[in-house]
Amino acid sequence: MPKPAADSAALGLGVDRTSPVPLYYQLAQQLEAAIEKGRLAPGSLLGNELELAARLGLSRPTVRQAIQSLVDKGLMVRRRGVGTQVVHSRIKRPLELSSLYDDLETAGRKPATRVLRNTVEPATPEIAAALGVEEGSDVHLVERVRYAHDEPMALLRNHLPPRLLDLGTERLESTGLYRMMRASGITLHSARQSVGARAATVEEGELLAEPAGAPLLTMERTTFDDGGRAVEFGSHVYRASRYAFEFQLLVRP
């Protein structure tokens, strides 16, 4: 059931005609920010284009172009007889040494966790090399689905050295792994990370509410404490339809 149409005045929409930035782009950026921050929740109707154009002093083609850019991004959809509706928001995560739980909470996205596996298993060659332990030795595996506003966002697999900290399932479902580490006196210092993409398996699709073969973003990260010890190896997959990594690039002097 669609939610009532959003009030553009309450959203604080407006344009700066003295700016060199195109008017449609200014409006599109403001609408996208309102979606990301939850002011335009999934299911919300944007309202009549003519009314929005009149309120902002814009032409209807300008408003339509702004909305179409968000439709093209998958953030909105036009429904016959209903209007323009917010489908979902996309999470943009900066590439820094932080946890998904903390990033979601900071963004006001109500993170939640379901633990799928919390066990000890033998280290594969890849895991052993990442954690600096012997192949076949015991390592702790934690596998979780991370949600934002009750919608699955990511499937997280983390391997940790044994007896590093208390990894109770109840705690894992109530907070983030990095918070648990810090609470146990572990100082996170640096990480080695790679980002990629691949198609979802059938199992991943079922867990993330995506069809098998849907695009997923991947991230592998080995995190080190201030003594240079590897404290976790994460292998995560994220819904590309709901998630993006942000990079800040600097020109080398």
Sequence and secondary structure as in RCSB ss.txt:
>XXXX:A:sequence
MPKPAADSAALGLGVDRTSPVPLYYQLAQQLEAAIEKGRLAPGSLLGNELELAARLGLSRPTVRQAIQSLVDKGL
MVRRRGVGTQVVHSRIKRPLELSSLYDDLETAGRKPATRVLRNTVEPATPEIAAALGVEEGSDVHLVERVRYAHD
EPMALLRNHLPPRLLDLGTERLESTGLYRMMRASGITLHSARQSVGARAATVEEGELLAEPAGAPLLTMERTTFD
DGGRAVEFGSHVYRASRYAFEFQLLVRP
>XXXX:A:secstr
    B  TTTTT    TTSSS HHHHHHHHHHHHHHTTSS TT B   HHHHHHHHT  HHHHHHHHHHHHHTTS
EEEETTTEEEE    EEEESSS  HHHHHHHTT  EEEEEEEEEEEE  HHHHHHHT  TTSEEEEEEEEEEETT
EEEEEEEEEE TTSS   HHHHTTS HHHHHHHTT  EEEEEEEEEEEE  HHHHHHHT  TT EEEEEEEEEEE
TTS EEEEEEEEEETTTEEEE       
